[in-house]
Amino acid sequence: MKKSDVEKKLPRWVNSCGGRKKWADWVNNRATSFSARAKRKSECPEKHTVPRWREAVVCSLNKMPDNRAHFSKLPLSLKREATDPLYPSADHLENPENFHLVLETRLVNDMKTILTESEFKKVLAHLVWALKIKSRKLPENWQCQRDFR
């Protein structure tokens, strides 16, 4: 996928969550970063082109019916600073060399960096049990008070 095609291929919900331009820039930055990292680690560096990574990131955006993160279902937006815990973060589901990824909030993605999805859910279930927290859904507009700065 060409850099100039990204804006046209984004889902409609990005318009109200930071705008097409911001999301296109975010996609292009992620694709460049993923390509460089995968080329360093891969046995087949030639397959890790920026256009292929652009396509993978745009594909993950289009698989989302709305602006909800994959695991947490918290809203994603580029209206906030990049240091915001709810800022979007691409989560490689298999390894950083694989094009299979989803979007999650920075907070959740950074929390589960070394865990599998199953392990991550077990840790959260344990915290609910250990802290004797009544299980409930977060409010629609939930926001962390602190950021990554």
C-alpha positions in Angstrom: 0.0 0.0 0.0 1.3 3.4 -0.9 1.7 6.1 1.7 -0.8 8.3 -0.3 -3.5 5.6 -0.2 -3.6 5.3 3.6 -6.1 8.1 4.3 -8.6 6.7 1.7 -8.5 3.2 3.2 -9.1 4.1 6.8 -12.5 3.4 8.5 -15.0 6.1 9.0 -14.7 6.2 12.8 -11.3 7.8 12.6 -12.9 11.1 11.5 -14.3 11.6 15.1 -11.2 10.2 16.9 -8.5 12.5 15.8 -9.1 12.8 12.0 -7.9 11.0 8.9 -4.7 12.9 8.6 -3.6 12.1 12.2 -4.5 8.5 11.8 -2.7 8.2 8.4 0.4 9.7 9.9 0.2 7.3 12.9 -0.2 4.3 10.4 2.8 5.5 8.4 4.9 5.9 11.5 4.0 2.5 12.8 4.7 0.8 9.5 8.1 2.4 9.2 9.0 1.3 12.8 7.6 -2.2 12.4 9.4 -2.7 9.1 12.8 -1.6 10.5 12.4 -3.8 13.6 11.3 -6.9 11.6 14.1 -6.5 9.1 16.6 -6.6 11.9 15.2 -9.8 13.4 13.8 -11.7 10.4 15.4 -14.4 8.3 13.5 -13.0 5.3 14.1 -9.2 5.7 13.0 -8.5 2.1 9.3 -9.3 2.9 9.2 -6.7 5.6 8.5 -3.7 3.5 6.9 -0.5 4.7 3.9 -0.9 2.3 3.2 -4.4 3.6 3.2 -3.1 7.2 1.0 -0.2 6.2 -1.5 -2.7 4.8 -1.3 -4.8 8.0 -2.0 -1.8 10.3 -4.8 -0.4 8.1 -6.3 -3.9 8.0 -6.3 -4.1 11.8 -8.1 -0.7 11.9 -10.7 -1.9 9.4 -11.5 -5.0 11.4 -12.6 -2.8 14.3 -16.4 -2.0 14.0 -15.8 1.2 16.0 -12.9 2.9 17.8 -12.7 0.2 20.5 -9.4 -1.5 21.4 -9.2 -5.2 20.8 -8.9 -6.7 24.3 -10.0 -3.9 26.6 -12.8 -2.4 24.4 -11.7 1.0 25.6 -12.0 3.9 23.1 -9.0 4.7 21.0 -8.3 8.2 19.9 -5.5 10.4 18.6 -7.1 13.5 20.1 -4.9 13.1 23.1 -1.1 13.2 23.5 1.0 10.1 22.6 1.8 9.8 26.3 -1.9 9.1 27.2 -2.5 5.6 28.4 -5.5 5.2 26.1 -3.4 6.2 23.0 -3.5 3.4 20.4 -0.7 0.9 20.4 -0.3 -2.0 17.9 -0.1 -5.4 19.5 1.6 -8.1 17.6 -0.4 -11.2 18.3 2.3 -13.7 17.4 5.7 -12.0 17.2 7.1 -8.7 15.9 7.9 -10.3 12.6 4.4 -11.4 11.9 1.9 -9.1 10.1 -1.0 -10.3 12.4 -1.7 -7.4 14.8 -4.5 -5.7 16.6 -4.9 -2.3 18.2 -5.0 -1.8 22.0 -4.5 1.0 24.4 -0.9 1.7 25.4 -1.8 0.9 29.0 -3.1 -2.6 28.3 -0.6 -3.4 25.6 2.3 -2.4 27.8 0.8 -4.3 30.7 0.7 -7.6 28.7 3.9 -7.3 26.7 5.3 -10.6 27.9 2.1 -12.4 28.5 -0.1 -14.4 26.2 -3.8 -13.4 26.0 -4.7 -16.3 28.2 -2.1 -15.4 30.8 -3.1 -11.7 30.7 -6.8 -12.6 31.4 -5.7 -14.9 34.3 -3.7 -12.1 35.9 -6.6 -9.7 35.6 -9.0 -12.4 37.1 -6.5 -13.0 39.9 -6.4 -9.2 40.7 -10.2 -9.0 40.8 -10.2 -12.0 43.2 -7.2 -10.9 45.3 -8.3 -7.3 45.7 -11.9 -8.4 46.3 -13.2 -6.1 43.5 -16.7 -6.6 42.3 -16.5 -7.3 38.5 -18.0 -4.5 36.4 -17.7 -2.6 33.2 -15.7 0.6 33.1 -17.8 3.8 32.3 -17.9 4.7 28.6 -15.7 7.8 29.1 -13.2 6.2 31.5 -9.8 7.9 31.5 -6.6 7.3 33.5 -5.6 10.3 35.7 -1.9 9.8 34.9 0.0 9.5 31.6 3.3 8.0 30.4 5.3 11.2 30.9 
